Amino acid sequence: MNMNEIPEALCQKLRIKIISSLVSSSKTFNELLDLTQTTKGNLSVQLTKLEEWQYITSDKVIENKKTKTTYTLTDTGMSQFEEYVALLKKIIEESVG
């Protein structure tokens, strides 16, 4: 990946927050809401986009008569995020260099 190849999924602060939050483990919608400090509507839109791009998957279950949605980073999402982080490291190393 180079500067001209950064995927759209990684070109917005909220999407990067979501992806980085999912690196260590799956999270529920409410956990992501707390971590990202955004609105429910904005989070929902970005999660839908990330799922369409196959960066994340969602799993919906009914608990106590309420829907609970859990999001997980896919292998594609993890791979693209790792490439993005490597690019950032390279840019920093070259600027210090």
DOVO-569225 format. One record per residue (C-alpha): x, y, z; chain; residue in one letter; residue number from 1. Coordinates in Angstrom, 2 decimals. Layout:
BEGIN
+---------+---------+---------+---+---+-----+
!      c1 !      c2 !      c3 ! c ! r !   k !
+---------+---------+---------+---+---+-----+
!       X !       Y !       Z ! A ! A ! NUM !
...
+---------+---------+---------+---+---+-----+
//
This chain:
BEGIN
+---------+---------+---------+---+---+-----+
!      c1 !      c2 !      c3 ! c ! r !   k !
+---------+---------+---------+---+---+-----+
!    0.00 !    0.00 !    0.00 ! A ! M !   1 !
!    1.17 !    3.51 !   -0.75 ! A ! N !   2 !
!   -0.32 !    6.95 !   -0.15 ! A ! M !   3 !
!   -2.38 !    6.74 !   -3.35 ! A ! N !   4 !
!   -3.80 !    3.31 !   -2.47 ! A ! E !   5 !
!   -5.29 !    3.96 !    0.97 ! A ! I !   6 !
!   -8.73 !    2.34 !    0.91 ! A ! P !   7 !
!  -11.79 !    4.53 !    1.49 ! A ! E !   8 !
!  -12.50 !    2.52 !    4.63 ! A ! A !   9 !
!   -9.34 !    3.95 !    6.19 ! A ! L !  10 !
!   -9.81 !    7.55 !    5.10 ! A ! C !  11 !
!  -12.08 !    8.65 !    7.90 ! A ! Q !  12 !
!  -11.31 !    9.07 !   11.59 ! A ! K !  13 !
!  -14.42 !    7.27 !   12.87 ! A ! L !  14 !
!  -13.85 !    4.24 !   10.65 ! A ! R !  15 !
!  -10.26 !    3.98 !   11.88 ! A ! I !  16 !
!  -11.53 !    4.18 !   15.48 ! A ! K !  17 !
!  -14.00 !    1.38 !   14.80 ! A ! I !  18 !
!  -11.45 !   -0.86 !   13.13 ! A ! I !  19 !
!   -8.79 !   -0.27 !   15.78 ! A ! S !  20 !
!  -11.37 !   -1.00 !   18.50 ! A ! S !  21 !
!  -12.09 !   -4.37 !   16.91 ! A ! L !  22 !
!   -8.45 !   -5.48 !   16.52 ! A ! V !  23 !
!   -8.27 !   -7.05 !   19.96 ! A ! S !  24 !
!  -11.80 !   -8.47 !   20.18 ! A ! S !  25 !
!  -15.37 !   -8.26 !   18.97 ! A ! S !  26 !
!  -17.50 !   -5.45 !   20.36 ! A ! K !  27 !
!  -21.21 !   -4.76 !   20.69 ! A ! T !  28 !
!  -22.83 !   -1.72 !   19.16 ! A ! F !  29 !
!  -23.06 !   -0.07 !   22.59 ! A ! N !  30 !
!  -19.39 !   -0.78 !   23.35 ! A ! E !  31 !
!  -18.40 !    0.82 !   20.03 ! A ! L !  32 !
!  -20.69 !    3.74 !   20.78 ! A ! L !  33 !
!  -18.88 !    4.31 !   24.08 ! A ! D !  34 !
!  -15.42 !    3.88 !   22.54 ! A ! L !  35 !
!  -16.00 !    6.16 !   19.56 ! A ! T !  36 !
!  -18.06 !    8.85 !   21.31 ! A ! Q !  37 !
!  -20.19 !    9.43 !   18.22 ! A ! T !  38 !
!  -23.92 !    9.41 !   17.59 ! A ! T !  39 !
!  -25.91 !    6.21 !   17.09 ! A ! K !  40 !
!  -26.82 !    7.28 !   13.57 ! A ! G !  41 !
!  -23.27 !    8.08 !   12.50 ! A ! N !  42 !
!  -21.93 !    4.85 !   14.03 ! A ! L !  43 !
!  -24.65 !    2.83 !   12.32 ! A ! S !  44 !
!  -23.87 !    4.35 !    8.91 ! A ! V !  45 !
!  -20.12 !    3.70 !    9.24 ! A ! Q !  46 !
!  -20.64 !    0.13 !   10.48 ! A ! L !  47 !
!  -22.88 !   -0.55 !    7.48 ! A ! T !  48 !
!  -20.21 !    0.78 !    5.10 ! A ! K !  49 !
!  -17.47 !   -1.28 !    6.75 ! A ! L !  50 !
!  -19.65 !   -4.36 !    6.54 ! A ! E !  51 !
!  -20.42 !   -3.72 !    2.84 ! A ! E !  52 !
!  -16.67 !   -3.43 !    2.20 ! A ! W !  53 !
!  -16.19 !   -6.72 !    4.10 ! A ! Q !  54 !
!  -13.96 !   -5.18 !    6.75 ! A ! Y !  55 !
!  -16.30 !   -6.31 !    9.53 ! A ! I !  56 !
!  -19.09 !   -8.81 !   10.11 ! A ! T !  57 !
!  -22.08 !   -8.50 !   12.40 ! A ! S !  58 !
!  -23.90 !  -11.08 !   14.46 ! A ! D !  59 !
!  -27.37 !  -10.29 !   15.80 ! A ! K !  60 !
!  -28.97 !  -12.18 !   18.67 ! A ! V !  61 !
!  -32.01 !  -11.57 !   20.84 ! A ! I !  62 !
!  -31.22 !  -11.16 !   24.54 ! A ! E !  63 !
!  -33.97 !  -10.29 !   27.00 ! A ! N !  64 !
!  -36.28 !   -9.38 !   24.11 ! A ! K !  65 !
!  -33.71 !   -6.89 !   22.75 ! A ! K !  66 !
!  -31.49 !   -7.18 !   19.72 ! A ! T !  67 !
!  -27.79 !   -7.32 !   20.54 ! A ! K !  68 !
!  -25.41 !   -6.82 !   17.61 ! A ! T !  69 !
!  -21.77 !   -7.79 !   17.90 ! A ! T !  70 !
!  -19.17 !   -6.69 !   15.34 ! A ! Y !  71 !
!  -15.99 !   -8.56 !   14.42 ! A ! T !  72 !
!  -13.06 !   -7.54 !   12.26 ! A ! L !  73 !
!  -12.64 !   -9.80 !    9.22 ! A ! T !  74 !
!   -9.33 !  -11.14 !    7.93 ! A ! D !  75 !
!   -9.62 !   -8.60 !    5.09 ! A ! T !  76 !
!  -10.19 !   -5.79 !    7.57 ! A ! G !  77 !
!   -7.24 !   -6.85 !    9.69 ! A ! M !  78 !
!   -4.96 !   -7.23 !    6.67 ! A ! S !  79 !
!   -5.85 !   -3.78 !    5.29 ! A ! Q !  80 !
!   -5.44 !   -2.19 !    8.72 ! A ! F !  81 !
!   -2.01 !   -3.82 !    9.17 ! A ! E !  82 !
!   -0.93 !   -2.51 !    5.75 ! A ! E !  83 !
!   -2.18 !    0.96 !    6.68 ! A ! Y !  84 !
!   -0.25 !    0.92 !    9.96 ! A ! V !  85 !
!    2.88 !   -0.28 !    8.12 ! A ! A !  86 !
!    2.51 !    2.61 !    5.67 ! A ! L !  87 !
!    2.23 !    5.09 !    8.54 ! A ! L !  88 !
!    5.33 !    3.60 !   10.19 ! A ! K !  89 !
!    7.24 !    3.89 !    6.91 ! A ! K !  90 !
!    6.24 !    7.54 !    6.51 ! A ! I !  91 !
!    7.37 !    8.32 !   10.06 ! A ! I !  92 !
!   10.67 !    6.47 !    9.65 ! A ! E !  93 !
!   11.41 !    8.28 !    6.38 ! A ! E !  94 !
!   10.65 !   11.66 !    7.90 ! A ! S !  95 !
!   12.89 !   11.01 !   10.93 ! A ! V !  96 !
!   15.44 !    9.26 !    8.93 ! A ! G !  97 !
+---------+---------+---------+---+---+-----+
//
